[in-house]
Amino acid sequence: MRTPGPWIAHDDDGTGTLPCVLSDKVNAGGNFYVAQCNNFEDAILCASAPELLEACKAVLSDLNFNHRNGKYKNAISDYAGRLLLATIAKAEGK
């Protein structure tokens, strides 16, 4: 089961040495660690993952994929669609 978003990047000890990603959706008693990161920039990127996955799915659905012939409307849409499908699959562990 995935940890529900939204996630937030957090500096756990206030010194910049323990960047992490938290979710407050897991328990009512406080935040839940999603990830421990090596630097705050990675924590920011990780924290954006739920929204990035949602955005990829929204854009993919807007590319006008033709299910009858298995193609997109043009080459740019075809490339973007395949890239989005691969990204979504990776994010979902497939």
C-alpha positions in Angstrom: 0.0 0.0 0.0 1.3 3.4 -0.9 1.6 6.2 1.6 -1.0 8.7 0.7 0.0 12.2 -0.4 0.5 15.0 -0.1 4.1 14.6 1.2 6.3 17.3 2.5 10.1 17.8 2.5 11.3 18.4 6.1 14.5 19.1 7.8 14.1 16.7 10.7 16.6 18.2 13.1 16.7 21.8 11.9 20.4 21.6 11.0 20.1 20.5 7.4 21.7 17.1 8.1 18.5 15.0 8.3 16.3 15.9 5.3 13.3 13.6 5.0 9.9 13.3 3.4 6.8 13.1 5.6 3.1 12.4 5.2 0.5 13.4 7.8 -2.1 11.0 6.2 -1.0 7.8 7.9 -1.8 8.3 11.5 -3.6 10.8 13.6 -0.7 11.0 16.1 1.7 12.8 13.9 3.8 12.6 10.8 5.0 9.4 9.1 8.4 9.1 7.4 8.1 8.3 3.7 11.8 8.6 3.0 15.1 9.7 4.4 17.2 11.6 1.9 20.9 12.6 1.6 20.1 16.3 0.9 17.2 18.6 1.0 16.9 18.9 -2.8 16.3 15.2 -3.0 13.7 15.5 -0.3 11.9 18.2 -2.2 11.9 16.0 -5.4 10.6 13.0 -3.5 7.9 15.0 -1.8 6.6 16.0 -5.2 6.2 12.4 -6.3 2.4 12.0 -5.7 1.6 15.2 -7.6 4.0 14.3 -10.4 2.3 10.9 -10.8 -1.1 12.5 -10.9 0.1 15.1 -13.5 1.6 12.3 -15.7 -1.7 10.4 -15.6 -3.7 13.6 -16.4 -1.4 14.5 -19.4 -1.5 11.0 -20.7 -5.3 10.9 -20.7 -5.3 14.2 -22.7 -3.0 12.9 -25.5 -5.9 11.5 -27.5 -4.8 7.9 -27.6 -6.8 5.9 -30.2 -7.5 2.6 -28.6 -8.7 1.1 -31.9 -5.4 1.4 -33.7 -3.1 1.7 -30.7 -1.6 5.0 -31.8 -1.5 8.6 -30.7 -2.6 11.4 -33.0 1.0 12.4 -34.0 4.7 11.6 -33.5 5.1 14.0 -30.6 2.1 12.6 -28.8 3.4 9.1 -29.5 6.8 9.9 -27.9 5.2 11.7 -25.0 2.7 9.0 -24.4 5.3 6.3 -24.4 7.5 8.3 -22.0 4.5 9.0 -19.7 3.5 5.3 -19.7 7.0 4.2 -18.8 7.2 6.9 -16.1 3.9 5.9 -14.6 4.8 2.2 -14.7 8.1 2.9 -12.9 6.3 5.0 -10.2 3.8 2.2 -9.7 6.5 -0.5 -9.5 5.6 -2.3 -12.7 
